[in-house]
């Protein structure tokens, strides 16, 4: 039997109203540097955020770097706080992540800067944890849960936990950036490349489902044609974004939202995949940035002077190799790739309580309250 989307939403809302009685805050976070909480601090990689001024506005660390690729909290951090979580899921590679109690009550963050859906994405940064490896790492966490709670109780925890995937940006960046000598390969057509991304992501989503995941947030790729790094490598000097790149991403996101709809039909009402349209939210911020209180939606607050425009301050003598803006709350971009905490707050609020144009078939707050 095939259910219409309106019927599915009606049943979901009824379930939320009927069963809402204390939210589960266990969250398993997968993705790239947009949500990395410090995993890259533990591996040999060129993609790190372990030096000032990263984390300068992250209150739990007293303004010290935590491995987050922004000045404060990530979108994932903020959504958890709004829902009432008392702490953030720790990085998988941090020692505390092996504690079964932490896994069960907080969840784990597996995200890794420079990583992507495809295993080869981020090769030039050397170390990174691909999505395939992140899923394998979750299997390790799951095994720890089973040792403590047994299979049945582990499945009960997992079915009410949130599995959030924010990945795909680096795959797109790798595809659109100019070829580097000695690393040049024949590029597939845009359509073939996007299909390759989608098919690989679908495999990983189904693997997580087989391991017990039932509540998913699948975040689309944002308007990378507007980020400072992409604008710089394509020599865009005016106020406009690189529309060719954004059109490619719109095509990918359309395919992704279709996959989310299909997975919801395939697995039925005991599983919920939510598509989060970060592209629409971030585009609205960039176009209407002054209405949100920003003064700059084009340049990063902290930026190095040469490619890849890394934001960095030397720990030894505190000399800065980067320009740092005076008021971080007035900038949309923190560095050449990532939003500021101020922008992340707006994005998080939209995704948490958005309508069907932002999150579909339900929003993230409803997903947390949804009881299977």
Long-range contacts (C-beta under 8 A, 24 or more apart in sequence): 2-265, 3-265, 3-269, 5-261, 5-361, 8-264, 8-269, 8-361, 9-361, 9-362, 11-269, 12-269, 12-272, 12-361, 12-362, 12-366, 12-370, 13-362, 13-366, 15-370, 15-371, 16-366, 16-369, 16-370, 16-371, 18-371, 19-369, 19-370, 19-371, 20-369, 20-371, 23-83, 23-84, 23-368, 23-369, 24-157, 24-160, 24-161, 24-162, 24-368, 25-80, 25-83, 25-84, 25-85, 25-86, 25-105, 25-106, 25-107, 25-368, 26-104, 26-105, 26-106, 26-107, 26-157, 26-160, 26-161, 26-162, 27-76, 27-80, 27-85, 27-89, 27-106, 27-107, 27-161, 27-162, 27-163, 27-164, 28-89, 28-107, 28-108, 28-109, 28-110, 28-138, 28-141, 28-161, 28-162, 28-163, 28-164, 28-213, 29-76, 29-89, 29-107, 29-108, 29-109, 29-110, 29-111, 29-164, 29-166, 30-110, 30-111, 30-131, 30-134, 30-135, 30-138, 30-163, 30-164, 30-165, 30-166, 30-167, 31-111, 31-115, 31-131, 31-164, 31-165, 31-166, 31-167, 31-219, 32-111, 32-112, 32-113, 32-114, 32-115, 32-116, 32-166, 32-167, 32-169, 32-170, 33-69, 33-111, 33-112, 33-113, 33-114, 33-170, 33-337, 33-338, 34-69, 34-74, 34-75, 34-111, 34-166, 34-169, 34-338, 35-74, 35-75, 35-76, 35-109, 35-111, 35-164, 35-166, 36-67, 36-68, 36-69, 36-74, 36-91, 36-109, 36-111, 36-112, 36-113, 37-66, 37-67, 37-68, 37-74, 37-76, 37-77, 37-88, 37-89, 37-90, 37-91, 37-109, 37-111, 38-66, 38-67, 38-68, 38-90, 38-91, 38-93, 38-94, 38-109, 39-67, 39-91, 39-92, 39-93, 39-109, 39-110, 39-111, 39-112, 39-113, 39-129, 40-67, 40-112, 40-113, 40-114, 40-127, 40-128, 40-129, 41-67, 41-91, 41-93, 42-91, 42-93, 42-94, 43-93, 43-112, 43-127, 43-128, 43-129, 44-126, 44-127, 45-113, 45-114, 45-125, 45-126, 45-127, 45-128, 46-114, 46-124, 46-125, 46-126, 46-127, 47-112, 47-113, 47-114, 47-122, 47-125, 47-127, 47-128, 48-113, 49-113, 51-312, 51-313, 51-314, 51-315, 52-313, 52-315, 52-318, 53-302, 53-311, 53-313, 53-322, 53-324, 54-311, 56-328, 57-328, 57-341, 60-88, 67-91, 69-113, 69-334, 69-335, 69-337, 69-338, 70-334, 70-335, 70-338, 70-339, 70-340, 70-341, 70-344, 71-301, 71-302, 71-328, 71-334, 71-340, 71-341, 72-340, 72-341, 72-344, 73-341, 73-344, 73-345, 74-344, 75-166, 75-344, 75-347, 75-348, 75-351, 76-109, 76-164, 76-166, 78-341, 78-344, 78-345, 78-348, 79-348, 79-351, 79-352, 79-364, 82-348, 82-349, 82-352, 83-352, 83-365, 83-368, 92-134, 92-137, 92-141, 97-141, 98-144, 100-144, 100-145, 100-147, 100-148, 100-149, 101-148, 103-141, 103-144, 103-145, 104-145, 104-148, 104-149, 104-157, 107-161, 107-162, 108-137, 108-138, 108-141, 110-134, 110-135, 110-137, 110-138, 111-166, 114-170, 115-167, 115-170, 116-167, 116-168, 116-169, 116-170, 116-171, 116-174, 117-167, 117-168, 117-171, 117-197, 117-200, 117-201, 117-204, 118-171, 118-196, 118-197, 118-200, 121-170, 121-171, 121-174, 122-170, 122-174, 123-183, 124-180, 124-183, 131-165, 131-167, 131-200, 131-201, 131-204, 132-204, 135-204, 135-207, 135-208, 135-211, 138-208, 138-211, 139-211, 142-211, 142-212, 154-212, 155-212, 158-211, 158-212, 158-213, 158-214, 159-212, 159-214, 159-215, 159-270, 159-372, 160-214, 160-215, 160-371, 160-372, 161-213, 161-215, 162-215, 162-216, 162-217, 162-367, 162-368, 163-208, 163-213, 163-215, 163-216, 163-217, 164-216, 164-217, 164-219, 165-201, 165-204, 165-205, 165-216, 165-217, 165-218, 165-219, 166-219, 166-278, 167-201, 167-219, 168-197, 168-201, 168-220, 168-221, 168-252, 168-256, 169-221, 169-222, 169-224, 171-197, 172-221, 172-224, 172-245, 172-248, 172-249, 172-252, 173-224, 173-229, 173-230, 175-248, 176-224, 176-230, 176-245, 176-248, 177-230, 177-233, 178-233, 190-248, 190-251, 191-251, 194-248, 194-251, 194-252, 194-255, 195-255, 197-252, 198-252, 198-255, 198-256, 198-259, 201-256, 201-259, 202-259, 202-263, 205-263, 205-273, 206-263, 209-267, 209-271, 214-270, 214-271, 214-272, 214-372, 215-271, 215-272, 215-367, 215-368, 215-370, 215-372, 216-271, 216-272, 216-273, 216-274, 217-274, 217-276, 217-351, 217-364, 217-367, 218-256, 218-260, 218-273, 218-274, 218-275, 218-276, 219-276, 219-278, 219-351, 220-249, 220-252, 220-253, 220-256, 220-257, 220-275, 220-276, 220-277, 220-278, 220-279, 221-249, 221-252, 221-253, 221-278, 221-279, 222-249, 222-278, 222-279, 222-282, 222-283, 223-249, 223-279, 223-282, 223-283, 223-286, 224-249, 225-249, 226-282, 226-283, 226-286, 227-333, 227-336, 227-337, 228-298, 228-299, 228-300, 228-303, 228-309, 228-333, 228-335, 228-336, 228-337, 229-308, 229-309, 229-336, 229-337, 231-298, 232-307, 232-309, 232-336, 233-307, 239-298, 241-286, 249-279, 250-279, 253-277, 253-279, 257-360, 260-360, 264-361, 270-372, 271-372, 272-361, 272-362, 272-367, 272-370, 272-372, 274-359, 274-360, 274-361, 274-362, 274-363, 274-364, 274-367, 275-359, 275-360, 276-351, 276-358, 276-359, 276-364, 277-354, 277-357, 277-358, 277-359, 277-360, 278-347, 278-351, 280-357, 280-358, 281-346, 281-347, 281-350, 281-351, 281-354, 281-358, 282-339, 282-343, 282-347, 285-332, 285-343, 285-346, 285-347, 286-332, 289-332, 292-346, 293-329, 293-330, 293-342, 294-330, 294-331, 294-332, 294-342, 294-343, 295-327, 295-330, 295-331, 296-325, 296-330, 296-331, 296-332, 296-333, 297-332, 297-333, 298-333, 299-331, 299-333, 300-331, 300-333, 300-334, 300-335, 300-336, 301-325, 301-328, 301-331, 301-333, 301-334, 301-335, 301-340, 302-334, 302-335, 303-335, 303-336, 304-336, 308-336, 309-335, 309-336, 310-335, 310-336, 311-335, 311-336
